[in-house]
Each structure stands twice: as C-alpha cells, then as structure tokens.
Amino acid sequence: MATSRSQIQRTVGAGGTARRAGARRALTAEAGFGYLFVAPLLLLIVAFIYWPLLYSAYLSLYDWNFVSPDWRFVGASNYTRLPDDPRFRLALWQTVVYVLALVPIKVFLPLGLALLLWPIRRSRAQGVYRLMLFTPTVISFAVAALVWLWIFNPLQGVLNQMILGAGGSRINWLSNPQIAIWCVIIVSTWKVLGFNLLLYLAALEAVPDEYVEAGSIDGAGGWHLLRYIRWPLITPTFFFILVTTVIFVNDEVFSAISVLTDGGPFDRSINLVFYLYQQAFRYFQIGMASAVAIILSLAVILLTWLQFRFVERHVHYG
C-alpha cells in the first residue's frame, strides 16, 4: 500500500513538472511572437538612433574633414578643445536661454489658452480659434520662418508698419544682437503652439463629467474643480508635453535660425544644434561636430531622466 502511494505521488509530481515545463514553453513561444511584432520598430530604432549615436561617439575621437581618406586619432582632444572656442561657449549659453524661455512658453501658454477655450467648447467660435491656432502646425518650419521673415522686414514688414503708424521708428528685428534671439523664440512658439493646445483640449475633454458634477454638488467652484479634479487628470498630458518639449526644443529652432538669422548677428542667435551643423557641414570639422552631438545627447538624456525622477511622481495616471 505504501509502495502504491509513493508511486502515485511520483506520477503526480512528474505530471505537475511536465505541465509547468509546458507552460514555460508556451510563455516562451508567446514572448517570441511578441518580439517578432516589435522587431521592425526595434530595427528602425537601432538603425536611426543608437547606431548613429555610437558612430558619432567613434567619430568624436578623430580629426577628419569629411572627405579625406586620412583619419587622425586625437582621443578626447575634440572634447577638451570645445571650452576654448568662444563660439561654443556662446552657443552653450544661448542654448540655455532657448530652453529657459521656450519650455515654459510652450508648456504653459497652450495650457492657459486651452483653459480659456474650454468654457466655449460647444460653440462655433472655439472651432474657429482651434483652426487659427493649429494652422501653423501643419506647415513646415521653413515656410513658417519665411512668413515671419517678411513680417520682420525692416522696411516693409507688418510689425514696422504698425510701429510707424503708431508714431514710432523702425526696428531692425533680425539685425539687432539683443533682439534676434527673441524673434527666433517667437517663431518657434507660434509654430508649435496649436499642437500642444489641442493636446490639452483633448485631455480636458477626457475628464469624466461625473467627477466634475460630483465636485459641483459638493460645492466646489471653478478654481477648485480645476485644482482638484481637472488638473490631476490632465497631468499625464502635461508631463508628455513637458518631456517632448525639453527633448526637441533646440531642434525646433534650427530652421528658424537658419532662415531668419543664419546664426547672426555676431552669432547671437545660434544654439548647440546650429553650431554642430556649422562645424560639420560648413567647416568640415566632423570630430568637433560629433563631440558636440555626444554632449548634447547626454544633456538631453540627463534632463529627461531628471524629469522622470522628480516630475513624474506628481503625475496621476488613473
């Protein structure tokens, strides 16, 4: 009898082990199919993000003029030479200016406009406002910069004509070293304002009416409904806009700089992206340009990590 019981236990144990092994094989096969579905995207990410980044790190260790077959290994010399370049220091400082100016504007200005448009969401007027504010988003940065190039024209531009009509004098918007960078900031803001605005309006639309009605029944006013109900529920959209703005803020001003000022006057409107472009495709200093690319990439990664580390904790996902 004892022998039969032990045989049964061994048989049951063997069956359980086989079932567990089968379940593990099924999970492994399912995971394999999942990786097949994401493989095309992973290949694109590797081909267009990670491989260029690694190759840039490799190029930053050499002195190469983009066409010569001779590559001279210089190690970290490209990195140590950058602080000695006054144009690099100026580009670095103005990159900070672009970030400090554009990130709050692009994140909070469309939020304020969305809150202003939200009360009239069921009227035809909001559709007109949406169309007016979103139209710049669908045109290219180059076209947008050309439009503003005529607006900033010192002789026949709309701005100067308005100033002259009010009794003022002409302003050289793009030739003044103190003003040119702010003209680039205005154009960049105008270009992406509508996209962020629609994201905020969509987030506000997704707030359940039951929550707002419950808050109103409890006596909450407009400010309290915004502070304690709507704002927590739109924080995921706010966080998304914040992160993407920080990542792309310097790339988005490149076309405006190229068309409006070409980095001038006296390099007072360049940033690190435009400096990188000049080093690579005008002066053919590929090693220096690659070093700038690596520094800029590390800075973006650091800023993104800081946002996920300290800002995401205040985001309410459900």
PyMOL commands that set and color helices and strands:
alter all, ss='L'
color gray80, all
select helices_A, chain A and resi 2-59+77-84+86-120+124-138+141-151+158-165+180-205+209-217+222-252+254-261+272-281+286-310+312-314
alter helices_A, ss='H'
color red, helices_A
select strands_A, chain A and resi 62-63+72-73
alter strands_A, ss='S'
color yellow, strands_A
deselect
rebuild
show_as cartoon
